[in-house]
Amino acid sequence: MADPSPPRVVDGATHNGIPTTTLEGAYPPYVGTLSIGVGTADEAPLQMGITHLAEHLVFRVLDETIPPRAEGITSAHTLEFSVTGTPAEVAAGLNQIGAVLAAPHFDPNNVDRERRVVRAERGGGGVFGAGLLTYRYGVGGVGNAHHTGEPATSYLTAPDAQQWISTWATRSNARLHFAGPVPAGLNVQLPERPVPARSVSVPLVTRPSLVESGKGGVALSLLVDAGLAPILRDVVVHDLLRALRHDCGLIYSVIPEITGIGEGRAQLDFVLDPVEDDVARTVEEATLALRRIARDGVSAMGLARTQTGWRNDLDNPYAWGRYLDAATEADLQGFPRPPEPPDLLRIIETITPHELTKTLADALGSLLVAYDETEELRDGLADELGLVLDDFSPWRPATSRRPRRWTARARPTGRYRRRVMLGVADTVLWRRLRDDWETLDLTTLALVGLCPDGALELMDGRGRACVLDLDDWNGGERFREAVLAATPHTIQRDMSLFHD
């Protein structure tokens, strides 16, 4: 018996003006998805978290009427609602979701509850939590996708979330796709209006760097050709596991992630999981292993295993679902679609190890290595590895003379009062730690968080953050007032939710 033909992607239809894609010959389960072209990358720094919060509020409105197998996903570029079930259940669920998106109205009491639910979902913690995309791109663009703090969830209101949905949930900025025919009874209606223009994020870090991270473990990050990213991902995962797990015994797993950046580029990340005692050695061995692969070539075994995996995925309905999600994201961003699974398999079966190796070697100039900042590396390691050390702190070593006149100064009480000082002069913060002086340019701040205990949480445009906790400092209150006077009121926000 001949193997069944793979599903066929069918485009060209619309539903109430919304472009619609179906899979002919799709395998169960039957899934329908409504995608809106907005994600964390579209959020300004003061809006970080609004898309995720809006996703929660949509389900809060539906409450117990929502279908049992419905879910929402907020990514860098899309807000996605999916329903799994019979065609009738899928149609009913998407109709309900569409009705909320068309005329959003959120109860302020529910906004407060869902802000807390979102905080619980991300594991609690404070307002700041940068990740690999943030280290490279800062905040206010695609870097938001890895900033787990979502600070805006502390102060956003029901009208904020309603306006966000109304701005982006339009016919031309939406897509529908189904693992099968369009279900009878579907009636998703969205308004039509222009959506804001998008910009492509530009890397703020342009040299290979070693970044101190607030997250555990070690991670590697590269900018690569988006079309080859899935192939390179699978082959490099195999080769890194061989080097770091099989040969060195340093890690258990390699978790990869691909994020589309635009203009044919993607960020390809590899998250490693050494125990704390092995972080320093893993930084060194992982960096050397990646460069060795780029020098000596990706392994034939890694490519062969990748080819086998993609052949098997031709019969995997979830692989086709992932393709539809990726194709929808590309459509909404105005970029070329990725190859369909059979086409990608043909590329994988014809590409040579040399071509993949060249792709990896070309990407090494964009290498970021992040590691747990609580672990100490030996002196000089960054230089040995050819990496620029980035402490990811908004404080920089002072390069000018100290001011003759201060707007305000503060010192701690107790034994350190002569060795530590904070000062404000014009729009610059100064900090003395014994004999070392550092500065922080207040004009670079994107957010000033006001804590109920009087502390200030500061975040700059790169997502670098610090806390000024002046409780019991001599001159602390005046210093706090001087900082607030030197920063725009428009970037000051109440952070009480994060400090209950």
N, C-alpha and C positions, 0 to 999 in steps of 0.2 A: 504494500500500500504506500502511495506517495505521501510524503510529508505534507501536512496542511500548509497552505500559503499563509504568510504573515499578514496581520491586519493591514488595511490600506487607509491612509489618511485622506480624508475628503474635505476640501475647503470650498469656499465660494458662497456658501449659504449665509443668510442673516436671519436673526430672530428679533423682530421688533427693532430693527436697525442695528443689532449687536452682531458682529461677525461671529460665525459659529463653525466649529470643526467637529467632525465625527470620525470614528474608527469603524470601517466596514470589516466584518469578520472578526471583531474583537472577542476576546475570551472573557468569561466572568472574572471578577464581579462587575456589575453595571454601576458606573460612577458618572456623575455630572458635576461640572465645575464652573463656577462663575468667578472670573478673575478681573480685578480692577488694577489699572496701571498706576499704582502708587505703593511706595514702600518706605522703609527707613531711610533710604538714600535721598528721598525727597524732603526730609525734615530739616528745617533750620535748627541750629544748636538749641534754641529755646523751645523747640517743639519735639525734642527727642523722646520718643515713646508714644506719640499721639496715634500713629497708625495701629500699633498693637492694642492700645487702650480702646480705640474705635472698634476694632475687631471684637473685643470682649463685649462691648456695649451692644453691638448688633445681636449677639446671642442672648444678652440680658433682656432685651426687648421681647424676643421670641419666647423666652422662659421655657415652660414645659411643653409648648407647642412645637418646639424644634424637633426634627426627626432624630431618632436615636443614634444614627450613624452619620452625623453631620460634624464637620470640623472646619476651623479657620486656621490659616497659616499666614503670618506676616513675614515677608522676606525683604531683601534689600530693594527689590524693584516691583513687587506685586503684593496685593492683598487678595488672598485666595479663599473661596468658600466652596467646599466639596460636600456632596451628599451621595452616600452609597445605599443601594437598595433596589427595589423594583422600579421600573420606569415611572409608575404612578407616584411612588414615594419620592423619587428624585425630583420629579416635576413640582410636586407640592412643596418640598423643602426649598428649592431654588426660588419658587414664586414668593415664598414668605421672606426669604433673605432679600430678594430684589425689592420687595415692597418697603422694607426698612431702609435700604440704601437710597431709594428714590425720595423718601420723605423722612429723614432721620429726626427722631425726637427722643432725647435721653433724659430720664429722671435724674435730677442732681443727686438724690440720695443713692441711686444706683451707681453713679459715677464714683462717689466716694468708696462704695463697696468694691467696685471693680478695680479701682486704683490699688486697693489692698490685695486683691486677688492677683493682679499682675505682679506686685511686689513679692508675694508668696511664690508665684510661678518661677520667678528668677532666683529664688533662694534667699530673699531678704537682702541684707547688706545695705551699703550706703549708696550715695548718689552717683559715684564714679566707678567705672569698671571697664577700662579700655582693653581692646584686643588687637589682633593682627591687622585688620583693616584700619583700625583707628591709628595704630602706630605709623602706618604708611600714609594715610590720607587725612588724618585729623577728623574733626566733627563737622557736621553741616553738609554731609554728602554720603558717599558709600561707606566711609569710615564709621558711620552710625551703626551699621549692621553688626559690628562686633563690640559696640559699647553697651555692655549689659546693664549699666546703671539706670538708663531710661529716666533721667532726672525730671522730665516734664510731667511724668505721671504724679508727681507730688503736688502740682498746682494747676493742672488743666481743669477746665470746667466743662459742663454739658454743652454750652454754646460753642466752645472751642472744637469739641469733637464733632458736633453737628456740622459746623462750617467746613471742617476738614473733609468729611464724607461728601457733603454737597459739592465741594470744589472738584473732587476727583471722580466720583461715581457717575460717569456720563456714558452715553451709548458708544461714542467713538473711543472712549478710554476703557472699554470693557470687552471681554471675550468670553464666549461659552464654548466648552468642549465636552464631548460625551464618549464613553467607551461603548459605542453602539449608536443606533439611530436616535434622533431628537425625540424625546418622549412626548406622547400626546398629552395635552393639558398644560404644556409649558406656557407660561405667560409672564416673562420677566420684562418689565418696562422701566427704563431709566430715562431721565431727562437728557437733553442735549445742550451743552454749553462748552465754551472753550476751556481748556485746562492750562495751567501754568507751563511755561517752557522749562525744559530740563537742561542741565549742564552736565558734561562729563567730568568726573572728579580727576584731579591732577595730583600725582604723588608729591608729598611734601618731603619725603626722604628719598634721595636719589643715589645714595652710595650704600654698598653692602654694610649692614649694621648689626650690632649685638645689642638688643634692647632688654632693659630690666623690666620685668612684668609683674603685675600684681596677681597673676594666675600661676598655678602650680605647673610643674613639668617643664618641657622644652617644646618649642615649635619652630618649624621652618616655613618660610613663605617666599614665593616667587611670582613674578609677572610673566605670563606665557601667552602664546597664541591660543585664542579661545577654541578654535576648531580642533586643536590637538590636545587640549587640556585633559579630556577624559582618558585618552590613551596614555599620555605621559603620567597621569595620576596613578593608573593601575600598575604600570610597569615600575615606577619609582617606589610605590608602596612595597611591591615584592622585593626589590633590591635593598631598600632600607631595612626591611624585616630581616633579610638575610645577613646584613652587616651588623645591625644593632641588637637583634635578638639572638639569632643563631650563632654568630661569631663572638659577640661581646657579652651577651647575657644582660644587657642594660635595660631593655624595655619588654613589655608584653605585646603592645599593639601600636599601629600607626593609623590614626584617624585622618582621612583626607577630606578636604572641602574645596569646592570651586565656587567662586563668585564672579559673575560677569561684570566687567568694568565699563565696557563700551569700546567702540572703534576696533573690534576684533581682538580685544585683550581680556584676560581673566586673571584673577589672583588665585594661585594654587597653593594651598596650605597643607602641612603635614603636622599633626599634633602627636607628640610622643609622651609616654607615661612612665618615666623612670621613677624610682623611689627617691626620696629627698637626698639621701646620701650619694646618689649617682647622678644628680643633676649636672654638676660641673663636668664630670667625665663625658656625659651624654652630649653636652654642648660641643665639646671638642670632637668626639667621635662622629656625631651626626653631621657636623660641618665638613669634616674631612671625607666622610663617606659620600656625601652628595657631590663634592668636587671630584672624588675618585670616579664616581659613576660617569660624570660629565667628561672626564679625561679618558678613561679606559673603555667607556661604552656601556649602555644599558645591556642587561643580560638577555641572551636569546631565550632562556627559560622564562624570564619575566614577561617577555613579549608573547611567547607561546601560551602561557597561562592566561594572559589577557585575551588573546584570540579565542581560546576555549570558552572563557567566561562570557564573552559577547555573543558567541554562537549559541550558547545555552539561553541567553537572555532573549533571543528572538521569540521564544515560546513563553516568555514571562510577561504576564499582563501588567505587572508593576513597572517593568522597563518601558513599556509603551506609555504608561501613565506619566512616568518621569519625562519621557520625550515630549508629550503634549504640554506638560507644564513648562518645559524649557522653550518650546516653540512659541507658546503663548506669551511668555515673558519677552522673547525676542520681537514678536509682532508689536507688543505694546510699547517697546522701547524704540521701535523703528530700525532694528538691526536684522541682518540675515539670520534665518533660522539655522539651528544646528542640523547636521545630517540626520535623516531618519535611521533607525537602528540597522536595517539591511545595508544602507549606504555607508554608515559608519563601519560596519563589519567589513565591507569591501576595502575601505581605507586601511583598517587594522591589518587585514590579511595581505596587503600589498606594501605597507610601509616597512622600511628597513630599520634595523637597530641604529644604523649610522644617522638616518634622518631624525630619529627620536633623540639620539645623543646630541646632535647639533642643536636641536630645539632647547634641550636642557642647558647646554653650554652657553647658548645665547642669553639665557635667563639668569645666569649667575650674577650678573651685574646688579640685579634687583633683589638679591638675597637679603632677607631679614631673618635673624635668629633671635627668638625671644626665650627668656628663661626666668624661673622663679627668683624674684629679687631678694628673697630671704636667704638664698644659698650663696655662699662666697665662691668666687672664681679666683684662680691664682693670678697674681699680678702679671700683666703683660700678655694674657691669653688673647685678648681681642686683637692686639697688634700682630701676634703670631698667626692668627687666622685671617688677617687682612680685613678686619671688621672695625667699623667706627663704633665706639662704646657710647650708647645713648641711655642715660639714666631715667629718661622719660619724666623729668621733673620740670615744672615751670620756673624753678629757681636756677639762675645762671651765675657763674662766677663774676664778680664785679670787675668791670674793665675801665671804670672811671673813678675819679676822686670822690670821696664821700662828700655829701652836701655840707655847706657851712650852716645852712638854716633848715630846720626840720618843720614840716607841718605838724607832726605829732610823733612821739616816741613812746615805747612801752618796754618795760623790763619785768622779768619774772621776780617773784618774791623768793627769799631764801638764798641758798648758797651760790646759785648760778647767776645772781643778779648783775655781777660785774663782767660776766663772760658771754651773756646772751642779750641781744637787743633787737627789737623790730622798730623800723622807722618808716615814715612816709615823707617824701619830698616831691612835690608836684604830682606826677602820675607814675611814680616809681616807688615800689616797696624795697626796703633794704633790710637785710638780716645779717646779724653778726653771730657767728658760732665760734667762740674763742677768738682766734686770730684771723679767721676766714670771713670774708664778706661776700654776700650774694645779693642779686637784685631780681626783681620780678616786675616786668613792664605791665602796668595795669591796663594799658590800651590794647593789649593782646587778649584780654579776657572775653570769653563768650558767655559766661554765667557767673553770677555771684549769689551763692545760696545763703539764705538767712536762717540760722538754726534757732530753736526756741531758747537754748541756753546762752545765746549771744555769740556763739562761734560763727565764723564765716567760712564757707566752702567755695573755693575759687577754681574755675576751670578755664583754660585758654583754648584757642582755636584748634590746637592739636589734640585736645582731649586730655592734656596733662593737668593734674589737679593737686591741690594741697588744702589743708585746713588750718585756719588761724583760730586757735582756742585760747582766748585771752582771760579766761576766768582766773581771778586772783592776781592778775598782773598789775603792777603799778603803771597807771596811765592807760590801762586797757580800754576803758570805755571811750576816752578821747581818741585813741588810735583807731578803734572800730569806726567811729563817726567820720574820721578823716579818710579812711578807705572807702566808705560809702559815698562820701562827697566827691571823691576822685574818680568814681566809676559811674557810668550812666544809669539812671534809675530804671531804664528800660531793660537792663539785663539782670536786675536784682529780683530774686524770687524766694518765696517762703518754702522752706524745706521741712516743715514740721512733720509731714507724713513719714519721713525717713528716720525720725527720732522719737517716735512714740514710746 
